[in-house]
Amino acid sequence: MEPNGIGELKVPLLQAPEAAAAAAVKTVTFQLSDIKCASCVNSVEAVVGGLNGVKSVAVSPLDGRAAIKFDPKLVTVKQIKEGIEESGFGVDELHEQDIAMCRVRIKGMACTSCSESVENALQMVEGVKKAIVGLALEEAKVHFDPNLTDVDKIIESIEDAGFGADLISSGNDANKVFLKLEGVDSAEDVNAVMSSLELAGGVNHVEMDLSEHKVTVSYDPDVTGPRFLIHCVQEASCGPKKYQATLYSPSTQRGRDKVNEIRMYRDQFLFSCLFSVPVFVFAMVLPMLPPYGNWLNYRIHNMLTLGLFLRWILCTPVQFIIGKRFYVGSYHALKRKSANMDVLVALGTNAAYFYSLYILIKALTSDTFEGQDFFETSSMLISFILLGKYLEIVAKGKTSDALGKLTQLVPDKAYLVAIDTDGNITTETEIDTQLIQKNDIIKIIPGAKIPVDGIVIKGQSYANESMITGEARPVDKSPGDKVISGTINENGCLLVKATHVGSDTALSQIVQLVEAAQLAKAPVQKLADHISRVFVPIVVVAALITWLGWFIPGQAGIFPKHWIPTSMDAFELALQFAISVLVVACPCALGLATPTAVMVASGMGASQGVLIKGGNALEKAHKVTVVVFDKTGTLTVGKPEVVSAVLFSEFSMEDLCDMTIAVEASSEHPIAKAVVVHAKRLRKKFDSSTEEVLDVDDFEVHMGAGVSGKVGDRTVVVGNKRLMHACNIPVGSQVEKYISENENLARTCILVSIDGKIAGAFCVTDPVKPEARRVVSFLHSMGISSIIVTGDNRATATAIANEVGIDEVFAETDPVGKANKVKDLQMKGMTVAMVGDGINDSPALVAADVGMAIGAGTDIAIEAADIVLVKSSLEDVITAIDLSRKTMSRIRLNYIWALGYNILGMPIAAGVLYPFAGIRLPPWLAGACMAASSLSVVSSSLLLQFYRKPLHIESS
């Protein structure tokens, strides 16, 4: 069972009563004030312990913490808290609060108003801390307190708001395996399988769904894996009854739902056409063809004609059966005190239908009445809207094509091998990729996709990593090299040891990052949110004004009688204009303008090696006016090499190397690693048998300067000149001259002090990346200036700056200084992008408007950044900024189209052009225009799929 009672929400359906009771207990911890003595403790324990459902209470008189175990079916956290307060003690805070997370797929959202309604409904659920709803992604990500609510209540709140909801995942789905069971039919079978799995080493949590014959197992991948868990199910078999388990993937459900939704809209549209097309023909086509349409004028009773009767019969199923979804949507929207597209459609079609029904009844009961019905308006309007929704959903499905292609990169099958001590293959088995466990040895044949992240243990080949990094040039792979899942082994046969499997692979992390980015709202989306709140009420008022504006002057004879068509009166003409205004307005296009563009852009960025963490980063990147580069590992290759080593005192080279290796071995800095490699190489010249590294005490990292520590009884300091001055170590003229000569050659001098005296130095060079100069030049052409901020010395930094074409340099800067420099630039009104790769860059990456982390950098830098450049190429800095500019330009175009459409469409629908040009927009055509506007916005966003990098530098 999971700690703190998170797992008990999903106990097996046929669990034993005792086990179910144990699973139902939860624990909550409060911080109490005014607890002064044992008497206070007894008071709290007596009051809370007396509540029905509280199992145990433990209060500490020292720090006032109260740990309470309770049954959530009988008592709530809120009731416990109120009980403590009633006993006279304050509850300052809920301590050690668990926050769980779930992802829910939402069905039926059409516009921004819908997504806001879902968000508001979720925020009203007690215990929900944060809810993010993505309109284009059709998902919600909810953070909640499992002590106060659960997934079922969250889904129920969405359904109460009038939308469909399906759970995608709850909690941490990393390291979960989903198994389909065979032979498990009774409570005894369930208990046998559950016991076998729960007793297996490394299993954290098991949840069973007997109705679906499925089991979900959370496990520690360092201890066990899916193959062993399947074996546990099989081993649980008793007697002649055999249990079997096979893998199934819940992630494919979303694809099936999308296909079903597309099919549903298509079927509804075609079904509506069976009725609406004949209605249109009877109303608009045959009357224009006198001999063929005369039969429609046959009078059944009084003035009721056969044509009117047929139009009513055919229109009614479209209005109330096919159009039921609009009534349901309107009901739920109005119930939550909001309005959406469904309200507009329901108002428009109802006005047309019920007025036409009034005409039909009058014709049936009168022998002189003549009136124009609008049954074709109602049915054709619904058909066109369904067609528009069908095309829109098909187009929206394409916005995540790039991400879909990434998820399909992993092969279905892999070859699992066993090897002997000499590395020879002893057995080879083809297995499902999802069954691969950590430390498995996988054979990768030429041309095959690599199924997991791992390390090559045998073989030589080239890997095509373009699908992950965007780098077209194949990468050499030999023993010790890392390989990435989803990439292609080109020519040689490789044996790879799996280091990361399932959701831990680089590919899975990329997909998760992009999905999170697509869910996050861009600030520019706020415009659509503000408009959507008032859009529908404004449209309804505009339609009412339109009706009054045409009806009253028509009745009063203010405008010429010939303006009114012969088949209509003033009321009917005004009603047509009002209905057209209702249905031509489109809030959906506004809501889709931003999220669809962000979805396409983030997917395209991921496919080209640029991971953008959300709409906020995407929006800020287009405003960048200055790019701040770190030097080591960013502008330079990041693989420093020592070109020389010198002595400055009586210490021997062997002592210098031993002391340096001992201290630098604990550092992660690339220069430190280069110094250690060179020092070990030098030491072998003096004593090849010695491989031992001396122990170091009091090791300390001086950020941006170097390291220090005690080796035996000696104090060793290794770093730059600034560190020597800080430690009061004298730097002689001979050392100064050596430093100056090398810094002018863009080399870095690492000084080594032993017991307060400079013992020697290592001269390190780090070659500049070949694309650096062109990237800086291209940024300049984009109107973006470049700056170097580095912890290295000024002479080396200036030499690098001159080589790449950067004029402004800030050298010898520590991590806090880098962040302060970024803030100084921001104070001057600049929008700053920081490009770095190391831990020392992370404060500046966070401080910058846009932080860009080099993909080969540290995890901390990547975590701190807004954008990750997967392949570590500087050209992707330009790609990120250019993609951001193209996306924001596309979003603006989408808004111009969506707003412009409504601003122009509504007056035309209201009949502004009718007096001058005789142009009148019939309601059914207005509905077609509304559907077309949403489709055009999504199609506009899809054009981002043709994005190409502005700068592509071939690796030499």
N, C-alpha and C positions, 0 to 999 in steps of 0.2 A: 504493500500500500504506500502511496506517495506520502511524504511528510506533510504535517499540518492539515491532513484530511482533504486534499484536493481531489483525490481519485474516487471518493465514495459516491460522487454524483452519478457514476455509470457502473453500478454493480451489475453482475450478471442477472438475467431475467429469472433464473431458477436457482438462485443462491440459497443456501441453507439459512434459516431464520437467525441463528446465532451469528453467522458471518455477516449477514445483512445488518444486524443491530450494531455490531462492532464497527462496520464500515460507515454507519450513519453519523457517528460522533465526530464533532468538529471541535477545534480549539481556537479560542480568541484571547488575545493578550491586551490588557488595558494599562494605561499609566494613571494611577490615582494620586490625587493631592490630599493633604491634611491627614495622611496616615502617620500617627505619632507613636502608637504603642500597640501592644498585643491586644488590648481591648478593642481598638479600632479595627484590627484584623478580624477579630471574632465577630464584630458587628457586620462587616461586609460579607464574611463567609456565611453568616446566619441568614442574612437577607437574600443573597444571591442563591445560596444553597437551597432555599425554600421555594425557588421558582420551579414550576413543573417543566422538566426537560433538562435541567442542569445536572450533570453527572458528578462533577467535582469542581472545587474552587480552591485555589492556592494563592494566598496573598503574602508578599514579602514586606515585613515591617521596616526593612532597611531602605529600599528604593521605591516602595509603593507600587510595585508591579503586580498585577493580578492575572493569573492564567486560569481560564475557565473552560472546561469541557462540557459540551452541550449537544442536545439532539435538535437540529434545525427544524425538524418536523413539529416539535412541540413548543419551542421558544426561539425568538430571534435575537440577534446581536443588539438591536435597538431596545428591546424589552429588558435585556440584561443591563445595558447602559443606564436606562431609566431607573431600574431597581437600585443600582449603586448610588445614583444621584438622590433618590428618595431617602436613602439611609443617611444622607448628610455629607457625602464625600463628592468631590469634583472629579470628573473624568476629563483630564486635560487633552489626551490624544489617544488615538487607536494605535497601539505600538506594534511594530513588526507586522504590518498589514500585508497580507498576500495580495498580489495583483496578478490576475490571470488574463489571458488574451485569447480571443477566438476570432475566426474569420467566417463571415456569413455571406452566402450568395443571395442576392435580392432580385426578385422578379417583379416586373411591372412598373419600373421607374421609367418615366418618359422625359422629364425635364428637371431643371434645377429645383423647382418647387417640390418635386417628389423626393429628391435626395435630401433636401432640407427637412422635409416632414419626417423622413426616416431618422435623420440625425436627432431631431428634436424628440421623437418618440423614444429613442435609445437613451438620450440624456435624462429623460424623466424616470427611467428605471432606477430604483434605489440600489446603490452599489456600483453603478456604471461610472467610471472615472473619466473615460475619454472614448469618443466614438468618431470615427472618420468614415464617411460614405463616399465612394467613388462612383459617379454617374456612368462614365464610359466603361469602367471595369465591371460595373454592376456587383460591387462587393462592399461589405462594411468590415472594418477592423475595430473591435471593441475591447477595451481594457476595463476589467471589472474586479470587484472584490468578491471572491468566491464565498466569503462568510455571509454576504448579504444577498447575493443573487446567483443565478446559474445560467447555463446556456439555454435551457428550455424557456426561462422567463424572458431572455433576450429575444429569442425567436418569436415568442408569443407577442411581445410588444410590437415587433415589426408586422406581424400578421394582423394585429388589432388596428394598425395604421393603414391597413388595406393592401399590403404587398405580400408576395410570396417570399418565403425564406427557407434556405437549406444550409445546414452547417457544412462548411468546407473543412475547417480544422479547429481544434480546441487545444489550448495550452501549447506546449512545445512539441511540434510534430517531428522535430529532428530525432533520428534514431528510433523510429517507430516502424513496425512491420505489420502489414495487414494480411491476414490469412483467411482463406475460405475453407470451411471444414466439411468433411464428409463422414457420415456414420455417427454424428453427434445428434441424438434425437430425444434424449430424456435428461432428467435432473442428475441421474447417476453419471451419464456421459459428460455432462457439463462439469460436474465436480471433479471427475477424473482428469479431464483436460486442464481445467483451471489449476488443480493441485500440481500437476506435472510442470506446467509453465511457471507458476509462482515459486516453486522450489528450485527452479533452474538458476544457476549462478548468473548474476549480471542483469536479471530481470527486475525492472523497477515497478511496473504496473501492468495489469492485464484487465481488459474489459471485453465482455462477451455480449454479442447480440444473437440470441438463439433463433429469433424469427428469421433472420437473414443467414444464419449459419456462418457468422463471421466473428473473428476475434482480432483485437488490436493489442499489440504487445509493445511496451516501451522498454528499452534495454540499453545497457552500457556497451558501446561497440568495442571497448578495450577488453571486455570480458567474454562476450558472446556475440552471436550473429544470427541472421535469418535461417541459415541451414541447420544450425543446432536447434533452433526453436521448432522447426518443422519436425526434426528428429524427436524432440520431446513429445510432440502431439502423437506421433506414431508409436512411441514407447508407452504411452498411456493406455494403449489398447489392452483390453482384458478379455481373456477367453477367445471365443471364435470371432468376436466383434472387433473389427479393425477400424482405426481412425486414420484419416488422411487429411493433409493440409496442403493447399496450393496458394501461391501469391495472387493477390488481386490489387489493382491500383485504383484508389478512390479519386485520383486526380483526373481520370478520364471522364468523370461524371459531368464536369463543366462543359467539355466538348459535346457530350451527348445532349445536355440541356440546351446548348446553343443551337444544335441541329434541330432539336424538337421545336424550339421557339421559331426558327426560320420556317420550318414545315407548317407550324400552326398558323402563322400569318399568311403564308402562301395559300393554305387550304381555305382559310377564312375569306381571303380576297377572291379566290376562284368561286367559292360558294356564293359570295355576295354578287358576283358577276352574273350568276345564273338568273338572278332576280332583277338586278339593277340595269343590266343591258336591255332586256325586254321593256322595262319601264321607260328607259331613255328612248328606245325606238318608238314606243307607243306615244310618247309625249312630244318628241322633238323631230323625229324623222318621217314617220308615216303621214302625219298631218300635212307635211309639205309635198306629199305625192298623192294628189287628189284621188285618182281612181283606186289606189291601193289602201288608202287610209279611211275611206268613207265608212267602212263597217264599224270603225271605232265610235262613230257618232250615233250608232243605234241606241235608242232610249229604252232602258229596261223598265224604269218607273219614273214618272214625272220627268224631271230634268237630269236624272241620273243616267249617264251614258255607259255603254259597254267599256269604252276606253278608260273612263274614270274608275269604274269598278275594278277592272283588271290592274290598273296602276296601284290601287289601294291594296288588293290581294297580294300583289307581288312585292310591294314596298314593306308591308308589315313584318315579314320574317327578317328582313334586313335591319329594320329599325329596332326590333325587340329581341331577336335571337342573336344575330351576328353583332348587333350594336350593344348587346348586354354589357360588354366590358366597359363601355363608356359610362353607363349608368352606375356600375359598381365603383369605377374609379372616381366618379363625381361624388357619390355618396361618402366614400371614405375621405376624400379631400375636404368636403364641406364639414364632415364630422370632426376633423382635426383643425377646423377653422382656417383652411387655406383653399387655394383654387389652382387648378392646373389645366392642361390642354383638354383633359376629359370633360371639364366643366364647360369649356367653350363649345366643344363638339356636341355635347348633350343639349346645351341651350339652343344651338343653331339647328340641329336636326329635329328637336322637339317642336321648335317654333314652326318649322316647315311642315312637319308631319301633322301636328294637331290643328294647324290652320287648314291644311288640306282636308283633314277629317271633318272639320266644321263645314267646308265647302261641300263635301260629299253628303253630309246629313241634310244641309239646306237644299241640295239638288234633289235628294230623295223625297223631301217633304214639301217641295214647292214645284208648281208647274210653270213658273215664270222666272225663277232665279237663274242667273248665269254668273259663274265665277271661275277664276283660274286656280287650279291646284298646283302644289309644289312637291308632289310625291317623288318626282324624278330628282329634285334637289336633295331630299333626305337620303334616298338610296345611293345616288351617285356620289354624294359627299362621303358617306361611310366607306364606299368601295375605294375611292381615291385615297382616303386617309389610310386604309389598310394596305393599299399598294405602296404608299409612301413609307409606312412603318416596315414593311417587308424589305424594301430596297435599302432603307436606313440600317436595319439590323444586319443585312448581308454586308453592307459597307463597313459598319462598326466592327464586324468580325475580322475584317482585313486590317484594322488598325493595330492588332497585336500579332500580325503575321511574323514580324521579325523575332519576337519573343518565342512564338510557337516553333520557329525553325531552330532556335537554340535548344529548346527542350527535346527536340527530336534527334539531336546529335549523338546521344548515347546509344550504342548498339543494344539489341535485344539479348544477344547471346555472347558468351565469352568462354575461353578455354582455360579451365582451372588445371594446374599441373602440380605434381609433387616432384621434388628434386632430391638427389642424394648429396652426400658431402662434397662431391666433386662438381656439383652443379649440373649433373646430367638428369634429364627428365626420366622419371620412373613410371609415372601414370599421367594420363591426360583425359579430362572429362569436359564435355560441353555442358554449361549450366546457364541458367537465366542470370542476366547481369545483376538483378536485384538481390540475388543470393550470394554475391561476393561479400566476403568479410574482411575486416582489417587483417593485414599481414598475409593474405592469400598471395600465391604466386600465379600470375596470369600470363599466358603466352599470347603475344600479339604478332600475328602473321602479316606479311607485307600487304598493304592496301586496306587493312582492317582499321576500324575506329578503336581508339583506346577507351575502355569502359569506365576506368576509375583514375583518380589521381594516385600517383605512385612514384617509385624510384626504380630506375633501370638497374637490374643486378647482373644481366648478361646480354650481350648482343650489341650491335652497332647499326644505327639507322638514321634517317632524317624524318622529322615529324612536321606535318603541315598544320600549323596552329592558327591559320588565317581566320578560321571560323570563331575563334575565341579572342584573339588579340588584334585581328585585322592586318597582321603582318604576313605578306604574301610569300616571303622568302622562307624555305624550309629550314628548320633548326636541327643542328646536329645533336644526336642523342647517343650517349655511351654510358657504361656503368657509372652509377653515382648521380646521373642527371635526373631531374624531375620531369615527369610527363603529366599532361592535363587531360582529364576525361573529355571525350567528344572530339579530340584532335585525331588526325589520320597518320598512321605509320606508313611511310612511303615505300621503302625498299627492303630493309633488313628485317630479320626476325628478332624480337625482343622478349626477354623475360622481365616482367615488372612486378615488384612487390607493392601491394595495395597499402597506401598510407591514409587515404581519405575515401570513404565510400558513402553512397546514398546522398543525403542532404548536406554532408560535409564537404563535398567536392567543390572545386572552384566554379564549375559550370552551374551547380545548384545554387551556390552563393550569389552568382551573377543574376540568375533568374529571380531569386528572392529579392535582391536589391532593386531590380528593375520593376518588379511587381509592386514593391513598397513605394517606389517613385511614382508609378502610375496612379496609386491611390492617393498620394499627397496632393493637395490643391495648390495651384499657383496663385500668388496674390492677385494677379490680373482677373482671376475667376470671381473675385469679390464684386466686380461690376455686374456680372450676370446675376449673382445672388441678390444684389440690391434691387435690380430691375425686376427679377422674378417675383419678389414679394408684392409688388404693386401692379404687375403687368396685367393679370387677368381682370381684377376689378376695374382698371382703367379701360380695358377693351369692352367690358360689359357696359360701362357708362357711355363709352363712345358709340356703341351699337344703339343704345337707347336714344342718345342725342340724334344719331343719324335717322332713326325711325321718326322721331318727333319733327326733325328738320325737313323731312320729305312729306310726312303725313299732314301736318298742320297747314303748310302753304298750299298743298294739293287740294285739301278740303276748302280752303279759303279762296282758291282760285288765283293765288299770287303768281304762280308760274303758268305758262301756256298749257292748255289742255292737250296739245299734240305731243307734249313730252311724255305723257302717260300712254303706254302701248294700248292698242285697241282691246286686247284680251284682258286688260287689268284695270283696276281702279287705283286711286291714290293710296289706299291702305295697303294693297298688295305690292305696289311698287316700293313703298317705304319699307315693307316687311322684307322684300328681297334684298334691298340695300343693307338693312340691319343684319340679316343673316350672313350676308357676304362679309361684313365687318367682323362678326363673331368668329367665322371660320378661317378668314384669311390670316388673322394674327397668329404668330407662331412663337411661343415661348421656348419650344424645344431647340430651335436653331441656336438661340443664345446660350442655353445650357450646355450644348455640345461643342461650342466654339473652342473652348480651352482644353477640356479633358481629352478630346480625340486627338488634338495636335500634340499634346504632351505624351500620350500613349505611343503615337507613331514615332515621335522624336526620340523618346527614351529607348524604344526598341531598336531604332536605326543606330543610335549611339552605341548601344550594347553590341550590335553586330559589327561595329567598326572599332571596337576596343575602347570606347569612352562610356563609362558608367556614370550616369547623372542621377544623383540621389534626390529626385523629386522636382516638382514644378517650381519651387522656390529657387533652387540652384539654377534651373534652366532660365528663369526670368532674370535673375541677377547677372548671369554671365554675359548677357547681351549688352549690359551697361558698362562693362569693364573698360577703364581708360588707362590703367597701368598694371603691368604684370611684374610681380616681384619674384625673382628666381633665387633659390638656394644654389650654391655652387656645387659642392661635392655630391655626386650621384644624380644631380639634376641637369646642370649644364655640362658636367663632366660625366664620363662613363660610369664612375662610381666604383671602379676596380683599381685602386691606387697600386702603384708599384714602386718599390724602393730602388733607386738608381745608384745610391752610394751610401756608405756608412763610414764615419771618421771618429777618431779618438781625440779628446782634448785634455787628457790628464794621464796620471800614472796607471790608471785602471787598464787591465788587459781587455782585448776584444771579447774573450770568452766570458769575463765577468760582466761586461757591458751587455752581452747577449742574454746571459742568464737572468740578470736583474730585469731587463726589458721584457723578456718573455713572461716572467713570473707576474709582472704587474699588468701588462697589456693583454694577457690571455683572458682576463675577466671582462674585457671591454668588447662591446658589440660594434664599435665604430669601424667602418671599412678601412680607414687609415691604420687603425690599431691592428687589424687582421693582417694587413700587408706587411707591417713592421714585424709581427710575430713570424710570419712565413719566411721573411728574409733573414731574421735573426737565427731561426732554426737552421736555415741553410748555411749560414756562416759558422754556427757552432759545430756542425758536422765536420767542417774542415779541421777543427781543433781536436774534437773528440767525438768520432762518429758513433761510439757505443752509447752515449748518453742521450736518453730521450725524456728523462724525468723533468717535470716542471716543478720548480720550487714553490712551496706554500707561501701565500701572501696574507698578511693580517691588516686590519684597519684599511681595507680597500675603499677608495673614495673616487667618485666620478666628479670632475669639475666641468660642468656643462659648457661645451664650446671651447674648452681649453686643454683638457687632458685628464690624466688619472694619477693617483698616488697610492702608496701603501708601504707596509713594512715587510721586508723579506729577511727573515732571521732577525738580526739586530741592526740591519741597515734600513734607512729611510730612502725610498726611491720615488722620484717624481718624474713622470714622462708626459711631455706636452709642448705647447708653444712658448714663445718668449714671454707672453703676457702672464702665463702660469708661473714661470720662473720668478718674475718680478713680484707676483702676488705672494709667493712663498719665500721672498727675501733671499733668493739664490742669485749671486752675482753672475752677470753675463759679460765675459771679457771681450776685448777688442777682436781677438782672433775668431771668437764665436760669432760676433756681430758681422764681421767681414764675410764669413762663410754663409750666414743667413742671407745677407744682402745680395750676394752673387747668385744664389739659387732662386731667391724670390723674383729676381728680374727675369728668370727663365720660367716663371710660372710654376715653380716647385715649392713644396712646403717642407720646412725643416722641423723635425721632431727632436727636441732636446731631451737628453736623459741625465738627470741629476742623481747622484748617489751620495748620501750624507751631506747634502748642502753644497755639493760641488758638481759643476757640469762635467760629466764623464765622457760624453760623446754625443753624436747626433746621427739621425737617419734622414736622408734627403728623399722625399716622396714626390712622385709626379702622378697626376691623374689626367689622362688625355681628354680633350674636349670632344663632346659628341659631334659626329660629322654633320649633323643637320642643324646644329645650334645657330650658326651664323645666318643661315637662310630663314630659320624660324624668326629670329629677332628682326631681320630685315622685313619679313612679311608682316609681322605685327606692326612695325612702323608704318607700312603701307596701309594698314587698316586703321591708322590713327591711334595706335596703342603704344605707349612708351614702355621701356623695359628697365628694370633696376636689379642689381645684385645685392643681396643681403646675406653675409656669410660670417661664420665664426673664424674663418681663416685670416691670415695676415693680409695687410693692405697691399703689399707689393704683388703677392701671388694673385689676389683677387683682381687687381688692376690689370695684370698681364692677361688673365682669362677674359676680362671685360673687353680689352683691346682686340683680342682674338675673335670674339663673337660679335663685336660692334655695339656694345653697351657703354653708355657714357657715364652713368651714375652708379657709384659703388659705395656700399657701407660694409666695412670689414671689421673683423675682431668683435663681432656682435654675439652676445649670448642669447639663449632662447627667449628670455623675457625682452631683451633688447630688440629682437626680430619682431615680436608682437607689438612692441611700442612703436617701432618704425612704421609698421602697417597702420597703426592708429593715427600716427602723425600724418600720413598720406591721406587718410580718410578725413581728417580734420580740415585738410585743404580742399575738400570737396571732390576728391577722386574716388572712383569705384575700383577697389583693389582686388586683384586675383593673386593668390600666393601659390607658387609651385614648389613643392618640397618632397622629401622622401624619408626623412629620419625622425626619430623621437624628438630631437631638438627643434624640429620644424612645426610640431603639432600645436604649440601655443599660437604661432603666427597663422597656421592653417585655420584655426578656430576664429581668430580675430579678423581675418580677411573677409571681405564680402563674399568671395568665392574661393574656397580652398581646393586646390588640385593636387592629389597625391600620385606620385609615380608608382605604378603597379608593383615594381620590384622592391618598393620601400617597406618600412616596418608596418606591422599591423596597427600600431597606435596612430601613425600618420594617416593610414587609409581610413581608420575609424573617424578621425577628426575632420577629414576632407568632405567637401560637397560633391566633388567629381573625382573619379578614379581613372587614371590613364593606364589601362591594363598592360599595354606592351612597352611601357616606359619610354616611348618615343616623344620628343618634344613637339613634333608636328601635330600631335593630338591636342596640344594646348590650343592651337589654331582651330582644329576641328571642333573642339568643345565650344569655343566662342562663336565660331561661324554657324554651327548648328543651332546654338541658342538664338543668334540673330535671325536666322532663317525661320525658326519656330515662332519667335515673337512676331515677326513680320506676317507669318501665316495666321497667327491668332488674331492680329489686328485686322487682317483681310477678312477673316471669318466674322469678326464683330461688325465690320463695315457692311458685309453682306447681310448678316442677320438683322442688324439694326436698320440698315438701309432698306431692306426688303419690307420690314414692318412699317417704317416711316413712309415709304412710297405706296406700299400695297394697301394699307388701311384707308388713305384718302381716295384712292381709285375705287376700292370696294364700296366706299361711302357715296360714290357717285359724283365726285368733284369734276370729272371730265365729261359727265353725261350732258350737261347743258350746252357745252361748247363743241364737243366732237361726237356726241352720241354714243360714247364708249361706256358700256355697262358690264360689270363683272358678275356673271351669274354665280350663285352660291356653290354649285358643284365645281365650277372652274376655280373659284376662290379656294375651295378645299384642296384641289389638285396643286395649286400654287403653294399652299401651306406645306403639303407633303414634300414638294420639290425643294423648299427652302432648307429643311433639315438634311435632305439628301445631298444638297449642294455643299453645305458646310462640312459634312463628313467626307465627301469626295475631295474637297479642298484640302483637308488635313491629310488625306491619303497621298496627295502629291508629294508630301515630304518623303515618301518611300523612294523617290528618285534622287534623294540627296547624295551628292558626291563630295568628297573631301576637296577643299580648295588648294591644298598643298600636299603632294604625295612625293616623298623622297625615297627613292629606291636604296635599300641597304647595299653597301658595297661589299 
